[in-house]
Amino acid sequence: MKWYFGNLDNSINKAQFDCGIPQLNDYLNKYALQNDKKGVAKVIVAIPAQGERVVAGYYTKSAFKGTISQLAQAFDIGGFGRYG
């Protein structure tokens, strides 16, 4: 099977993805696309080169270095919920 590695977008089915780690599944389904659009992280997905566009795997990249409080101050927000 051949794979396509590329940017996450709304046309890709994320709902069927299950890596066995609930937190990673939740991140992909709830936060990955919005983080990518906001520039917080770059999300790359692996999908079959042909057929249904279903996520088989993903990774994220981020160039951020600092603390949660520094990030909150930079974006002028109060915090990140359970993350800080």
Legacy VTK file of the C-alpha trace (Angstrom):
# vtk DataFile Version 3.0
C-alpha trace
ASCII
DATASET POLYDATA
POINTS 84 float
0.000 0.000 0.000
1.240 3.484 -0.847
0.829 6.367 1.572
0.401 10.114 1.280
1.934 12.311 3.976
0.561 15.815 4.085
-1.228 18.555 5.932
-4.341 17.863 7.960
-7.480 19.491 6.548
-11.267 19.212 6.841
-11.518 16.706 3.987
-9.646 14.025 5.942
-11.580 11.572 8.132
-10.107 11.749 11.650
-12.974 10.039 13.497
-11.887 6.468 12.719
-8.329 6.971 13.994
-7.471 4.925 17.102
-3.863 4.457 18.171
-4.826 2.922 21.509
-3.921 6.039 23.502
-7.095 8.034 24.250
-5.243 11.330 24.765
-3.632 11.132 21.319
-6.936 10.174 19.690
-8.637 13.124 21.423
-5.880 15.530 20.381
-6.270 14.583 16.732
-10.061 14.826 16.787
-10.487 17.919 18.973
-7.388 20.096 18.783
-5.021 19.210 15.944
-6.749 21.121 13.150
-7.304 24.277 15.214
-3.694 24.191 16.488
-2.489 23.874 12.900
-4.658 26.776 11.717
-3.483 28.986 14.611
0.162 28.185 13.925
0.697 26.570 17.336
1.717 23.264 15.739
2.064 21.759 12.289
0.102 18.523 11.930
1.166 15.974 9.319
-1.054 12.959 8.626
-0.539 9.652 6.857
-3.458 8.567 4.679
-3.768 5.937 1.947
-2.644 7.304 -1.420
-5.833 5.901 -2.963
-9.303 5.362 -1.583
-10.921 6.884 1.479
-8.991 9.718 3.118
-8.753 8.197 6.621
-5.930 9.019 9.042
-3.643 6.039 9.634
-1.107 8.023 11.666
0.011 11.549 12.452
2.703 13.652 14.032
2.966 17.253 15.113
5.823 19.731 15.048
6.140 22.868 17.122
8.968 25.360 17.441
7.760 26.706 20.780
10.164 26.808 23.683
9.114 28.237 27.016
6.605 27.810 29.795
2.827 27.666 29.652
2.624 30.997 31.504
4.940 32.630 28.931
2.762 31.338 26.118
-0.403 32.586 27.847
1.176 36.032 28.270
2.309 36.119 24.651
-1.228 35.470 23.445
-2.774 37.663 26.183
-4.959 34.881 27.550
-5.533 33.606 31.061
-4.281 30.080 30.566
-4.839 26.813 28.805
-7.450 25.084 30.943
-6.111 21.843 32.331
-2.739 22.461 30.656
-1.820 25.501 32.694
LINES 1 85
84 0 1 2 3 4 5 6 7 8 9 10 11 12 13 14 15 16 17 18 19 20 21 22 23 24 25 26 27 28 29 30 31 32 33 34 35 36 37 38 39 40 41 42 43 44 45 46 47 48 49 50 51 52 53 54 55 56 57 58 59 60 61 62 63 64 65 66 67 68 69 70 71 72 73 74 75 76 77 78 79 80 81 82 83
